[in-house]
Amino acid sequence: MVSLQRLGRIGSTYFGVLFFAARLPFVHAAEFSGDATNDLFSDLGPLLALFGEQVAKQFMASSTTWEDNVLFAMGPLGIVTAVVSAIRIGGPLWLRALVGRARESRAAAEEELTTSTSHDVCEIWNGQSVVRLVGSPRILQLVYLADMDGTEPEDRILTLETKTKTRCRFTKAWKPKKQKRLPLSTEIIPPNLFLNLRPSITLSQRWEIRTFTFISVVLQAFAVAFSGLITYHPTIRDGYKKDGEDMEPHAFPLTAIGTAILVLGMWVCSFVIESSTTEHNWQVQQASIPAPFMDEELSPPKSFHVLWLQQGGAVTDQQFDSFTIIAKGIRAGISTSRLTSSLIDPSGSFQAITTFGAITSIGGFVIQFTGLRSMHYAATLSQLIVTVIMVVIRAWLRRGLSARPLAYKIPQGYEMDWLATRLAFEPAKLW
């Protein structure tokens, strides 16, 4: 009897639901496709480009070349984040006050938006990944020469600021052929783990980046061209009506002009952040004993292993253990990233560029949004597809961010002893 009563209650419940659903009016698929979908994509599609804060910050913070600026501008995501970030880096005081950053310290912007390290900002290994913090840890960057067999271990170790007994030292990699080397800076350069843990960019990878840069420009141009095609083509436009009528005359011009202005503004914002730091590549060369009245000659660059000796302790109320961090593979150079004067003391022209980038980005988005609302939803969908593709491309090009180094946890207070013992008796096992 109990089971029959349960079945009766369940049956009555389902019957009531079906009776209620039967009284609801149904919407034809054609009506939904023509009206609701059109309005949904036209209104919400462009707004999605305003979000993506962390994705935008991660890409901008690791931008070091002009290709990165172009890649960020095409199919933009995180428009508000890009504008605010550029203002934090190089905006005038009144503009920083407008976004709530008037009293922000320089170190906070440097730590969050750049690749540089300084006396205020550091990079440290927390046991899982490299983190950027405001503070000054005790971490030493060392280089172990790989192609000097028969040389004592202590004569194969050097830093950026010192040289070995065999006259090996660091020189800046200088592209022009006329100048063979530059004098080494005497300033202590804080180690930059992020740039040196990821594999060095090879020539093929450089062309891969440029290929994707070209593809991104083509994709963005295709989205604009597609909008023009469904607006003006005599036969194609019949299948793309807005509420059953031809699209308004101002729809495509506003869409095209707004997209161009938005892309320009995003490029300027990315350029402001990228130009706030200066990257240098350093290589190891061995100097010959100069003859009287002759300049010393330098050998071809030598290969080496890069390692960091991190002493445990507290940095900004966070506790870190002692580690020896070793970059995988043999390297030919070390990269450093330092602040430029544009972040330390922004000039009037740099502030003007930042203001221009912020205004054009917001203005371009408003114009583009106005145009897309008057377009068929297919135009908004094409721009949204380009944005999604660009997110995938940017993530692929930043795949080196997940690279893990060799990290050995060592007893605190015995960091130098641990490393000296390993280099003296079993250096090959470290790599």
Secondary structure by P-SEA (a helix, b strand, c coil): caaaaaaaaaaaaaaaaaaaaaabbbbbaaaaaccaaaaaaaccaaaaaacaaaaaaaaaaacccaaaaaaaaccccaaaaaaaaaaaccccaaaaaaaccccccaaaaaacccccccccccccccccbbbbbccccbbbbbbbbccccccccccccccccccccccbbbbcccccccccccccccccccccccccccccccaaaaaaaaaaaaaaaaaaaaaaaaaaaacccccccccccccccccccaaaaaaaaaaaaaaaaaaaaaaaaaacbbbbbbbbbbbcccccccccccccbbbbbbbbbbbbcccccbbbbbbbccccccccbbbbbbbccccccccaaaaaaaaaaaaaaaaaaaaaaaaaaaccaaaaaaaaaaaaaaaaaaaaaacccccccccccccccaaaaaaaaaaaccccccc
